[in-house]
Amino acid sequence: MSALMDIWHAIQAIVTSSDVITLVIMAVIAIGAGVMMQNMGSVISTTLVALIAFALVEYVLAITLHKQNAAATASTDWQAFQDLHMLSLLAYAILFGVVIGVAHTARSLFDR
């Protein structure tokens, strides 16, 4: 039970500590991935692709909007990814997976 609470607190930390722009980007990517997904069996691979897309969009935003150096940002982001705790990665994956699953289910219900 303690492990589930740790995961839940990590998910809450992501949602409450992220800024609005990041949350909107996460929602757009996850909902878009859920709408494009063909069947519920591919939710894991779709979640992985959505997480990669989220990382790339955040990188592009850092370079374009925040005017950061591309090479330095890439190096810093890669180091941050290597130092990322598995609990945080699991929380992001669960968050994306749930939203993708809900979006796919909603699309499937509306298509009937």
N, CA, C and O atoms as a Tinker XYZ file with bonds, in Angstrom:
   448  protein
     1  N      0.816000   -1.190000    0.000000    73     2
     2  CA     0.000000    0.000000    0.000000    64     1     3
     3  C      0.860000    1.255000    0.000000    63     2     4     5
     4  O      0.482000    2.270000   -0.585000    81     3
     5  N      1.990000    1.192000    0.639000    73     3     6
     6  CA     2.883000    2.339000    0.701000    64     5     7
     7  C      3.410000    2.706000   -0.686000    63     6     8     9
     8  O      3.566000    3.886000   -0.999000    81     7
     9  N      3.684000    1.702000   -1.516000    73     7    10
    10  CA     4.179000    1.979000   -2.864000    64     9    11
    11  C      3.121000    2.689000   -3.693000    63    10    12    13
    12  O      3.443000    3.599000   -4.457000    81    11
    13  N      1.853000    2.286000   -3.553000    73    11    14
    14  CA     0.774000    2.957000   -4.277000    64    13    15
    15  C      0.622000    4.405000   -3.827000    63    14    16    17
    16  O      0.355000    5.286000   -4.645000    81    15
    17  N      0.787000    4.651000   -2.554000    73    15    18
    18  CA     0.702000    6.021000   -2.050000    64    17    19
    19  C      1.870000    6.858000   -2.558000    63    18    20    21
    20  O      1.698000    8.040000   -2.854000    81    19
    21  N      3.043000    6.269000   -2.662000    73    19    22
    22  CA     4.194000    6.984000   -3.217000    64    21    23
    23  C      3.939000    7.376000   -4.669000    63    22    24    25
    24  O      4.246000    8.496000   -5.080000    81    23
    25  N      3.379000    6.453000   -5.438000    73    23    26
    26  CA     3.062000    6.741000   -6.839000    64    25    27
    27  C      1.995000    7.829000   -6.914000    63    26    28    29
    28  O      2.105000    8.751000   -7.722000    81    27
    29  N      0.968000    7.728000   -6.083000    73    27    30
    30  CA    -0.092000    8.715000   -6.078000    64    29    31
    31  C      0.442000   10.101000   -5.731000    63    30    32    33
    32  O      0.053000   11.087000   -6.356000    81    31
    33  N      1.325000   10.186000   -4.746000    73    31    34
    34  CA     1.912000   11.467000   -4.364000    64    33    35
    35  C      2.804000   12.017000   -5.469000    63    34    36    37
    36  O      2.867000   13.231000   -5.662000    81    35
    37  N      3.488000   11.151000   -6.188000    73    35    38
    38  CA     4.308000   11.610000   -7.314000    64    37    39
    39  C      3.433000   12.167000   -8.430000    63    38    40    41
    40  O      3.790000   13.168000   -9.052000    81    39
    41  N      2.301000   11.537000   -8.691000    73    39    42
    42  CA     1.370000   12.039000   -9.711000    64    41    43
    43  C      0.800000   13.382000   -9.269000    63    42    44    45
    44  O      0.705000   14.307000  -10.076000    81    43
    45  N      0.424000   13.499000   -8.013000    73    43    46
    46  CA    -0.082000   14.767000   -7.500000    64    45    47
    47  C      0.969000   15.865000   -7.588000    63    46    48    49
    48  O      0.644000   17.010000   -7.900000    81    47
    49  N      2.221000   15.527000   -7.319000    73    47    50
    50  CA     3.295000   16.511000   -7.404000    64    49    51
    51  C      3.480000   17.011000   -8.834000    63    50    52    53
    52  O      3.742000   18.194000   -9.049000    81    51
    53  N      3.344000   16.122000   -9.802000    73    51    54
    54  CA     3.455000   16.539000  -11.199000    64    53    55
    55  C      2.339000   17.512000  -11.548000    63    54    56    57
    56  O      2.584000   18.558000  -12.148000    81    55
    57  N      1.125000   17.168000  -11.174000    73    55    58
    58  CA    -0.021000   18.000000  -11.541000    64    57    59
    59  C     -0.005000   19.337000  -10.803000    63    58    60    61
    60  O     -0.323000   20.368000  -11.397000    81    59
    61  N      0.352000   19.339000   -9.545000    73    59    62
    62  CA     0.289000   20.579000   -8.774000    64    61    63
    63  C      1.504000   21.474000   -8.954000    63    62    64    65
    64  O      1.396000   22.686000   -8.769000    81    63
    65  N      2.659000   20.917000   -9.309000    73    63    66
    66  CA     3.848000   21.756000   -9.417000    64    65    67
    67  C      4.150000   22.217000  -10.836000    63    66    68    69
    68  O      5.004000   23.083000  -11.028000    81    67
    69  N      3.472000   21.663000  -11.832000    73    67    70
    70  CA     3.707000   22.076000  -13.212000    64    69    71
    71  C      2.954000   23.365000  -13.500000    63    70    72    73
    72  O      1.908000   23.639000  -12.912000    81    71
    73  N      3.513000   24.157000  -14.427000    73    71    74
    74  CA     2.814000   25.370000  -14.823000    64    73    75
    75  C      1.695000   25.036000  -15.806000    63    74    76    77
    76  O      1.604000   23.913000  -16.302000    81    75
    77  N      0.861000   26.010000  -16.077000    73    75    78
    78  CA    -0.322000   25.791000  -16.898000    64    77    79
    79  C      0.064000   25.398000  -18.321000    63    78    80    81
    80  O     -0.573000   24.528000  -18.914000    81    79
    81  N      1.084000   26.020000  -18.867000    73    79    82
    82  CA     1.498000   25.713000  -20.242000    64    81    83
    83  C      1.932000   24.252000  -20.349000    63    82    84    85
    84  O      1.561000   23.568000  -21.303000    81    83
    85  N      2.695000   23.779000  -19.403000    73    83    86
    86  CA     3.150000   22.392000  -19.414000    64    85    87
    87  C      1.967000   21.434000  -19.293000    63    86    88    89
    88  O      1.924000   20.417000  -19.985000    81    87
    89  N      1.016000   21.745000  -18.430000    73    87    90
    90  CA    -0.161000   20.887000  -18.282000    64    89    91
    91  C     -1.004000   20.864000  -19.554000    63    90    92    93
    92  O     -1.545000   19.820000  -19.919000    81    91
    93  N     -1.121000   22.009000  -20.230000    73    91    94
    94  CA    -1.876000   22.048000  -21.486000    64    93    95
    95  C     -1.157000   21.229000  -22.554000    63    94    96    97
    96  O     -1.796000   20.497000  -23.309000    81    95
    97  N      0.156000   21.347000  -22.621000    73    95    98
    98  CA     0.934000   20.558000  -23.589000    64    97    99
    99  C      0.767000   19.067000  -23.310000    63    98   100   101
   100  O      0.576000   18.278000  -24.235000    81    99
   101  N      0.838000   18.683000  -22.036000    73    99   102
   102  CA     0.647000   17.280000  -21.676000    64   101   103
   103  C     -0.735000   16.796000  -22.102000    63   102   104   105
   104  O     -0.875000   15.705000  -22.654000    81   103
   105  N     -1.754000   17.614000  -21.842000    73   103   106
   106  CA    -3.121000   17.222000  -22.173000    64   105   107
   107  C     -3.306000   17.097000  -23.683000    63   106   108   109
   108  O     -3.921000   16.139000  -24.151000    81   107
   109  N     -2.784000   18.047000  -24.445000    73   107   110
   110  CA    -2.943000   18.008000  -25.905000    64   109   111
   111  C     -2.256000   16.782000  -26.490000    63   110   112   113
   112  O     -2.819000   16.103000  -27.349000    81   111
   113  N     -1.045000   16.496000  -26.028000    73   111   114
   114  CA    -0.316000   15.333000  -26.548000    64   113   115
   115  C     -1.026000   14.036000  -26.157000    63   114   116   117
   116  O     -1.196000   13.148000  -26.992000    81   115
   117  N     -1.436000   13.924000  -24.906000    73   115   118
   118  CA    -2.080000   12.688000  -24.451000    64   117   119
   119  C     -3.438000   12.484000  -25.116000    63   118   120   121
   120  O     -3.753000   11.371000  -25.536000    81   119
   121  N     -4.238000   13.526000  -25.219000    73   119   122
   122  CA    -5.546000   13.386000  -25.858000    64   121   123
   123  C     -5.373000   13.094000  -27.343000    63   122   124   125
   124  O     -6.084000   12.258000  -27.901000    81   123
   125  N     -4.433000   13.779000  -27.982000    73   123   126
   126  CA    -4.168000   13.501000  -29.395000    64   125   127
   127  C     -3.712000   12.076000  -29.621000    63   126   128   129
   128  O     -4.130000   11.434000  -30.584000    81   127
   129  N     -2.863000   11.577000  -28.747000    73   127   130
   130  CA    -2.399000   10.188000  -28.866000    64   129   131
   131  C     -3.543000    9.213000  -28.649000    63   130   132   133
   132  O     -3.631000    8.192000  -29.330000    81   131
   133  N     -4.420000    9.524000  -27.703000    73   131   134
   134  CA    -5.561000    8.652000  -27.451000    64   133   135
   135  C     -6.539000    8.616000  -28.603000    63   134   136   137
   136  O     -7.116000    7.569000  -28.899000    81   135
   137  N     -6.733000    9.747000  -29.256000    73   135   138
   138  CA    -7.641000    9.810000  -30.394000    64   137   139
   139  C     -7.060000    9.061000  -31.591000    63   138   140   141
   140  O     -7.795000    8.421000  -32.343000    81   139
   141  N     -5.745000    9.142000  -31.766000    73   139   142
   142  CA    -5.112000    8.482000  -32.912000    64   141   143
   143  C     -4.868000    6.994000  -32.699000    63   142   144   145
   144  O     -4.630000    6.265000  -33.663000    81   143
   145  N     -4.922000    6.532000  -31.455000    73   143   146
   146  CA    -4.647000    5.130000  -31.156000    64   145   147
   147  C     -5.710000    4.237000  -31.791000    63   146   148   149
   148  O     -6.901000    4.546000  -31.747000    81   147
   149  N     -5.270000    3.131000  -32.379000    73   147   150
   150  CA    -6.192000    2.247000  -33.093000    64   149   151
   151  C     -6.968000    1.312000  -32.172000    63   150   152   153
   152  O     -8.174000    1.132000  -32.345000    81   151
   153  N     -6.291000    0.721000  -31.203000    73   151   154
   154  CA    -6.975000   -0.173000  -30.265000    64   153   155
   155  C     -6.332000   -0.055000  -28.889000    63   154   156   157
   156  O     -5.212000    0.438000  -28.751000    81   155
   157  N     -7.051000   -0.508000  -27.891000    73   155   158
   158  CA    -6.589000   -0.355000  -26.511000    64   157   159
   159  C     -5.354000   -1.200000  -26.213000    63   158   160   161
   160  O     -4.666000   -0.959000  -25.221000    81   159
   161  N     -5.071000   -2.173000  -27.050000    73   159   162
   162  CA    -3.896000   -3.017000  -26.842000    64   161   163
   163  C     -2.583000   -2.296000  -27.055000    63   162   164   165
   164  O     -1.534000   -2.770000  -26.618000    81   163
   165  N     -2.629000   -1.162000  -27.716000    73   163   166
   166  CA    -1.387000   -0.428000  -27.981000    64   165   167
   167  C     -1.215000    0.772000  -27.058000    63   166   168   169
   168  O     -0.509000    1.720000  -27.401000    81   167
   169  N     -1.850000    0.742000  -25.896000    73   167   170
   170  CA    -1.765000    1.881000  -24.989000    64   169   171
   171  C     -0.347000    2.061000  -24.436000    63   170   172   173
   172  O      0.076000    3.194000  -24.208000    81   171
   173  N      0.380000    0.994000  -24.222000    73   171   174
   174  CA     1.732000    1.118000  -23.665000    64   173   175
   175  C      2.679000    1.747000  -24.680000    63   174   176   177
   176  O      3.433000    2.661000  -24.345000    81   175
   177  N      2.643000    1.264000  -25.906000    73   175   178
   178  CA     3.521000    1.847000  -26.924000    64   177   179
   179  C      3.107000    3.279000  -27.260000    63   178   180   181
   180  O      3.961000    4.122000  -27.534000    81   179
   181  N      1.814000    3.557000  -27.242000    73   179   182
   182  CA     1.351000    4.919000  -27.486000    64   181   183
   183  C      1.785000    5.845000  -26.363000    63   182   184   185
   184  O      2.135000    6.998000  -26.613000    81   183
   185  N      1.766000    5.359000  -25.141000    73   183   186
   186  CA     2.224000    6.153000  -24.005000    64   185   187
   187  C      3.707000    6.464000  -24.126000    63   186   188   189
   188  O      4.130000    7.585000  -23.841000    81   187
   189  N      4.494000    5.496000  -24.540000    73   187   190
   190  CA     5.924000    5.727000  -24.729000    64   189   191
   191  C      6.176000    6.787000  -25.791000    63   190   192   193
   192  O      7.005000    7.677000  -25.599000    81   191
   193  N      5.468000    6.697000  -26.904000    73   191   194
   194  CA     5.624000    7.687000  -27.974000    64   193   195
   195  C      5.164000    9.063000  -27.491000    63   194   196   197
   196  O      5.791000   10.071000  -27.815000    81   195
   197  N      4.089000    9.114000  -26.729000    73   195   198
   198  CA     3.593000   10.388000  -26.210000    64   197   199
   199  C      4.589000   11.015000  -25.239000    63   198   200   201
   200  O      4.767000   12.233000  -25.241000    81   199
   201  N      5.233000   10.207000  -24.417000    73   199   202
   202  CA     6.245000   10.734000  -23.494000    64   201   203
   203  C      7.440000   11.300000  -24.252000    63   202   204   205
   204  O      7.980000   12.339000  -23.873000    81   203
   205  N      7.853000   10.627000  -25.313000    73   203   206
   206  CA     8.952000   11.130000  -26.136000    64   205   207
   207  C      8.539000   12.422000  -26.823000    63   206   208   209
   208  O      9.322000   13.370000  -26.882000    81   207
   209  N      7.316000   12.470000  -27.343000    73   207   210
   210  CA     6.813000   13.691000  -27.982000    64   209   211
   211  C      6.767000   14.843000  -26.978000    63   210   212   213
   212  O      7.113000   15.974000  -27.320000    81   211
   213  N      6.350000   14.570000  -25.761000    73   211   214
   214  CA     6.303000   15.599000  -24.723000    64   213   215
   215  C      7.702000   16.143000  -24.438000    63   214   216   217
   216  O      7.889000   17.353000  -24.316000    81   215
   217  N      8.673000   15.254000  -24.335000    73   215   218
   218  CA    10.051000   15.695000  -24.083000    64   217   219
   219  C     10.565000   16.556000  -25.235000    63   218   220   221
   220  O     11.225000   17.570000  -25.006000    81   219
   221  N     10.270000   16.162000  -26.455000    73   219   222
   222  CA    10.724000   16.940000  -27.618000    64   221   223
   223  C     10.037000   18.297000  -27.704000    63   222   224   225
   224  O     10.680000   19.291000  -28.042000    81   223
   225  N      8.756000   18.355000  -27.406000    73   223   226
   226  CA     8.040000   19.633000  -27.434000    64   225   227
   227  C      8.580000   20.560000  -26.349000    63   226   228   229
   228  O      8.761000   21.752000  -26.595000    81   227
   229  N      8.835000   20.041000  -25.177000    73   227   230
   230  CA     9.412000   20.864000  -24.107000    64   229   231
   231  C     10.799000   21.389000  -24.491000    63   230   232   233
   232  O     11.146000   22.522000  -24.160000    81   231
   233  N     11.584000   20.576000  -25.182000    73   231   234
   234  CA    12.905000   20.995000  -25.653000    64   233   235
   235  C     12.777000   22.120000  -26.675000    63   234   236   237
   236  O     13.488000   23.123000  -26.598000    81   235
   237  N     11.875000   21.950000  -27.625000    73   235   238
   238  CA    11.677000   22.976000  -28.656000    64   237   239
   239  C     11.169000   24.269000  -28.036000    63   238   240   241
   240  O     11.599000   25.350000  -28.437000    81   239
   241  N     10.269000   24.184000  -27.072000    73   239   242
   242  CA     9.787000   25.386000  -26.395000    64   241   243
   243  C     10.896000   26.097000  -25.637000    63   242   244   245
   244  O     10.948000   27.327000  -25.619000    81   243
   245  N     11.777000   25.338000  -25.014000    73   243   246
   246  CA    12.888000   25.951000  -24.288000    64   245   247
   247  C     13.797000   26.724000  -25.236000    63   246   248   249
   248  O     14.317000   27.783000  -24.885000    81   247
   249  N     13.981000   26.188000  -26.433000    73   247   250
   250  CA    14.852000   26.848000  -27.400000    64   249   251
   251  C     14.158000   28.044000  -28.041000    63   250   252   253
   252  O     14.764000   29.107000  -28.177000    81   251
   253  N     12.907000   27.890000  -28.434000    73   251   254
   254  CA    12.236000   28.953000  -29.177000    64   253   255
   255  C     11.676000   30.050000  -28.278000    63   254   256   257
   256  O     11.935000   31.228000  -28.522000    81   255
   257  N     10.926000   29.698000  -27.260000    73   255   258
   258  CA    10.295000   30.714000  -26.420000    64   257   259
   259  C     11.229000   31.284000  -25.361000    63   258   260   261
   260  O     11.213000   32.485000  -25.091000    81   259
   261  N     12.029000   30.433000  -24.773000    73   259   262
   262  CA    12.901000   30.878000  -23.686000    64   261   263
   263  C     14.291000   31.267000  -24.168000    63   262   264   265
   264  O     15.143000   31.658000  -23.370000    81   263
   265  N     14.520000   31.160000  -25.463000    73   263   266
   266  CA    15.780000   31.584000  -26.109000    64   265   267
   267  C     17.018000   30.970000  -25.450000    63   266   268   269
   268  O     18.005000   31.663000  -25.203000    81   267
   269  N     16.959000   29.671000  -25.168000    73   267   270
   270  CA    18.099000   28.985000  -24.581000    64   269   271
   271  C     18.974000   28.396000  -25.678000    63   270   272   273
   272  O     18.517000   28.166000  -26.798000    81   271
   273  N     20.223000   28.159000  -25.346000    73   271   274
   274  CA    21.176000   27.561000  -26.269000    64   273   275
   275  C     20.784000   26.098000  -26.517000    63   274   276   277
   276  O     20.561000   25.342000  -25.571000    81   275
   277  N     20.703000   25.706000  -27.791000    73   275   278
   278  CA    20.225000   24.361000  -28.139000    64   277   279
   279  C     21.158000   23.269000  -27.628000    63   278   280   281
   280  O     20.694000   22.278000  -27.064000    81   279
   281  N     22.465000   23.436000  -27.816000    73   279   282
   282  CA    23.413000   22.403000  -27.400000    64   281   283
   283  C     23.469000   22.283000  -25.882000    63   282   284   285
   284  O     23.489000   21.177000  -25.341000    81   283
   285  N     23.494000   23.412000  -25.203000    73   283   286
   286  CA    23.543000   23.380000  -23.736000    64   285   287
   287  C     22.256000   22.801000  -23.157000    63   286   288   289
   288  O     22.288000   22.048000  -22.184000    81   287
   289  N     21.134000   23.153000  -23.757000    73   287   290
   290  CA    19.858000   22.627000  -23.281000    64   289   291
   291  C     19.763000   21.123000  -23.510000    63   290   292   293
   292  O     19.270000   20.391000  -22.652000    81   291
   293  N     20.233000   20.666000  -24.662000    73   291   294
   294  CA    20.215000   19.223000  -24.943000    64   293   295
   295  C     21.079000   18.472000  -23.936000    63   294   296   297
   296  O     20.680000   17.422000  -23.433000    81   295
   297  N     22.251000   19.005000  -23.646000    73   295   298
   298  CA    23.142000   18.365000  -22.676000    64   297   299
   299  C     22.531000   18.357000  -21.277000    63   298   300   301
   300  O     22.596000   17.351000  -20.570000    81   299
   301  N     21.949000   19.462000  -20.888000    73   299   302
   302  CA    21.318000   19.563000  -19.576000    64   301   303
   303  C     20.112000   18.628000  -19.469000    63   302   304   305
   304  O     19.921000   17.965000  -18.451000    81   303
   305  N     19.300000   18.583000  -20.533000    73   303   306
   306  CA    18.134000   17.697000  -20.520000    64   305   307
   307  C     18.537000   16.231000  -20.466000    63   306   308   309
   308  O     17.897000   15.439000  -19.773000    81   307
   309  N     19.589000   15.861000  -21.187000    73   307   310
   310  CA    20.042000   14.473000  -21.164000    64   309   311
   311  C     20.547000   14.102000  -19.769000    63   310   312   313
   312  O     20.283000   13.001000  -19.285000    81   311
   313  N     21.266000   15.011000  -19.129000    73   311   314
   314  CA    21.748000   14.757000  -17.772000    64   313   315
   315  C     20.584000   14.650000  -16.797000    63   314   316   317
   316  O     20.597000   13.812000  -15.895000    81   315
   317  N     19.573000   15.507000  -16.980000    73   315   318
   318  CA    18.392000   15.443000  -16.112000    64   317   319
   319  C     17.643000   14.131000  -16.315000    63   318   320   321
   320  O     17.123000   13.562000  -15.356000    81   319
   321  N     17.583000   13.644000  -17.557000    73   319   322
   322  CA    16.925000   12.364000  -17.814000    64   321   323
   323  C     17.678000   11.217000  -17.146000    63   322   324   325
   324  O     17.060000   10.301000  -16.604000    81   323
   325  N     18.997000   11.261000  -17.182000    73   323   326
   326  CA    19.789000   10.214000  -16.538000    64   325   327
   327  C     19.627000   10.234000  -15.022000    63   326   328   329
   328  O     19.724000    9.193000  -14.373000    81   327
   329  N     19.381000   11.417000  -14.454000    73   327   330
   330  CA    19.204000   11.537000  -13.009000    64   329   331
   331  C     17.756000   11.384000  -12.566000    63   330   332   333
   332  O     17.463000   11.472000  -11.374000    81   331
   333  N     16.848000   11.155000  -13.510000    73   331   334
   334  CA    15.435000   11.060000  -13.219000    64   333   335
   335  C     15.139000    9.822000  -12.370000    63   334   336   337
   336  O     15.603000    8.723000  -12.674000    81   335
   337  N     14.371000   10.013000  -11.317000    73   335   338
   338  CA    13.969000    8.886000  -10.480000    64   337   339
   339  C     12.911000    8.070000  -11.201000    63   338   340   341
   340  O     12.060000    8.627000  -11.894000    81   339
   341  N     12.957000    6.775000  -11.044000    73   339   342
   342  CA    11.997000    5.902000  -11.697000    64   341   343
   343  C     10.576000    6.175000  -11.230000    63   342   344   345
   344  O      9.633000    5.976000  -11.997000    81   343
   345  N     10.401000    6.618000  -10.014000    73   343   346
   346  CA     9.073000    6.938000   -9.509000    64   345   347
   347  C      8.460000    8.083000  -10.311000    63   346   348   349
   348  O      7.270000    8.056000  -10.623000    81   347
   349  N      9.263000    9.079000  -10.642000    73   347   350
   350  CA     8.763000   10.197000  -11.451000    64   349   351
   351  C      8.417000    9.745000  -12.857000    63   350   352   353
   352  O      7.387000   10.141000  -13.403000    81   351
   353  N      9.267000    8.922000  -13.445000    73   351   354
   354  CA     8.992000    8.413000  -14.782000    64   353   355
   355  C      7.728000    7.556000  -14.788000    63   354   356   357
   356  O      6.918000    7.641000  -15.710000    81   355
   357  N      7.566000    6.738000  -13.766000    73   355   358
   358  CA     6.358000    5.916000  -13.641000    64   357   359
   359  C      5.120000    6.789000  -13.474000    63   358   360   361
   360  O      4.067000    6.491000  -14.037000    81   359
   361  N      5.243000    7.857000  -12.706000    73   359   362
   362  CA     4.108000    8.760000  -12.507000    64   361   363
   363  C      3.711000    9.439000  -13.814000    63   362   364   365
   364  O      2.525000    9.542000  -14.126000    81   363
   365  N      4.704000    9.903000  -14.581000    73   363   366
   366  CA     4.407000   10.492000  -15.888000    64   365   367
   367  C      3.749000    9.463000  -16.807000    63   366   368   369
   368  O      2.783000    9.777000  -17.502000    81   367
   369  N      4.265000    8.248000  -16.813000    73   367   370
   370  CA     3.722000    7.205000  -17.682000    64   369   371
   371  C      2.280000    6.862000  -17.297000    63   370   372   373
   372  O      1.432000    6.685000  -18.172000    81   371
   373  N      2.002000    6.767000  -16.010000    73   371   374
   374  CA     0.639000    6.472000  -15.570000    64   373   375
   375  C     -0.289000    7.622000  -15.933000    63   374   376   377
   376  O     -1.402000    7.399000  -16.410000    81   375
   377  N      0.161000    8.841000  -15.710000    73   375   378
   378  CA    -0.654000   10.010000  -16.026000    64   377   379
   379  C     -0.991000   10.062000  -17.516000    63   378   380   381
   380  O     -2.147000   10.258000  -17.892000    81   379
   381  N      0.021000    9.887000  -18.350000    73   379   382
   382  CA    -0.209000    9.878000  -19.789000    64   381   383
   383  C     -1.073000    8.686000  -20.197000    63   382   384   385
   384  O     -1.995000    8.839000  -20.997000    81   383
   385  N     -0.785000    7.505000  -19.657000    73   383   386
   386  CA    -1.527000    6.304000  -20.020000    64   385   387
   387  C     -3.000000    6.400000  -19.687000    63   386   388   389
   388  O     -3.843000    5.965000  -20.471000    81   387
   389  N     -3.321000    6.959000  -18.542000    73   387   390
   390  CA    -4.724000    7.099000  -18.146000    64   389   391
   391  C     -5.450000    8.072000  -19.072000    63   390   392   393
   392  O     -6.559000    7.788000  -19.525000    81   391
   393  N     -4.830000    9.218000  -19.355000    73   391   394
   394  CA    -5.468000   10.204000  -20.234000    64   393   395
   395  C     -5.615000    9.642000  -21.647000    63   394   396   397
   396  O     -6.639000    9.857000  -22.295000    81   395
   397  N     -4.602000    8.925000  -22.127000    73   395   398
   398  CA    -4.683000    8.304000  -23.452000    64   397   399
   399  C     -5.808000    7.273000  -23.481000    63   398   400   401
   400  O     -6.577000    7.230000  -24.441000    81   399
   401  N     -5.915000    6.453000  -22.457000    73   399   402
   402  CA    -6.975000    5.449000  -22.391000    64   401   403
   403  C     -8.360000    6.069000  -22.351000    63   402   404   405
   404  O     -9.277000    5.591000  -23.019000    81   403
   405  N     -8.517000    7.129000  -21.571000    73   403   406
   406  CA    -9.812000    7.813000  -21.490000    64   405   407
   407  C    -10.159000    8.459000  -22.827000    63   406   408   409
   408  O    -11.303000    8.379000  -23.272000    81   407
   409  N     -9.186000    9.095000  -23.469000    73   407   410
   410  CA    -9.443000    9.727000  -24.770000    64   409   411
   411  C     -9.812000    8.689000  -25.822000    63   410   412   413
   412  O    -10.708000    8.916000  -26.635000    81   411
   413  N     -9.125000    7.553000  -25.807000    73   411   414
   414  CA    -9.442000    6.501000  -26.776000    64   413   415
   415  C    -10.837000    5.917000  -26.521000    63   414   416   417
   416  O    -11.593000    5.667000  -27.460000    81   415
   417  N    -11.160000    5.708000  -25.271000    73   415   418
   418  CA   -12.484000    5.185000  -24.930000    64   417   419
   419  C    -13.582000    6.166000  -25.347000    63   418   420   421
   420  O    -14.611000    5.763000  -25.889000    81   419
   421  N    -13.353000    7.456000  -25.089000    73   419   422
   422  CA   -14.338000    8.467000  -25.486000    64   421   423
   423  C    -14.497000    8.497000  -26.999000    63   422   424   425
   424  O    -15.616000    8.593000  -27.503000    81   423
   425  N    -13.388000    8.416000  -27.726000    73   423   426
   426  CA   -13.467000    8.404000  -29.191000    64   425   427
   427  C    -14.223000    7.167000  -29.675000    63   426   428   429
   428  O    -15.040000    7.252000  -30.593000    81   427
   429  N    -13.951000    6.033000  -29.061000    73   427   430
   430  CA   -14.632000    4.794000  -29.448000    64   429   431
   431  C    -16.127000    4.872000  -29.186000    63   430   432   433
   432  O    -16.922000    4.362000  -29.976000    81   431
   433  N    -16.515000    5.500000  -28.094000    73   431   434
   434  CA   -17.942000    5.634000  -27.773000    64   433   435
   435  C    -18.647000    6.583000  -28.734000    63   434   436   437
   436  O    -19.800000    6.349000  -29.099000    81   435
   437  N    -17.966000    7.657000  -29.151000    73   435   438
   438  CA   -18.570000    8.611000  -30.063000    64   437   439
   439  C    -18.612000    8.117000  -31.495000    63   438   440   441
   440  O    -19.430000    8.590000  -32.284000    81   439
   441  N    -17.742000    7.168000  -31.852000    73   439   442
   442  CA   -17.720000    6.638000  -33.206000    64   441   443
   443  C    -18.860000    5.666000  -33.472000    63   442   444   445
   444  O    -19.164000    5.379000  -34.629000    81   443
   445  N    -19.482000    5.167000  -32.446000    73   443   446
   446  CA   -20.540000    4.156000  -32.628000    64   445   447
   447  C    -21.801000    4.768000  -33.091000    63   446   448
   448  O    -22.790000    4.064000  -33.293000    81   447
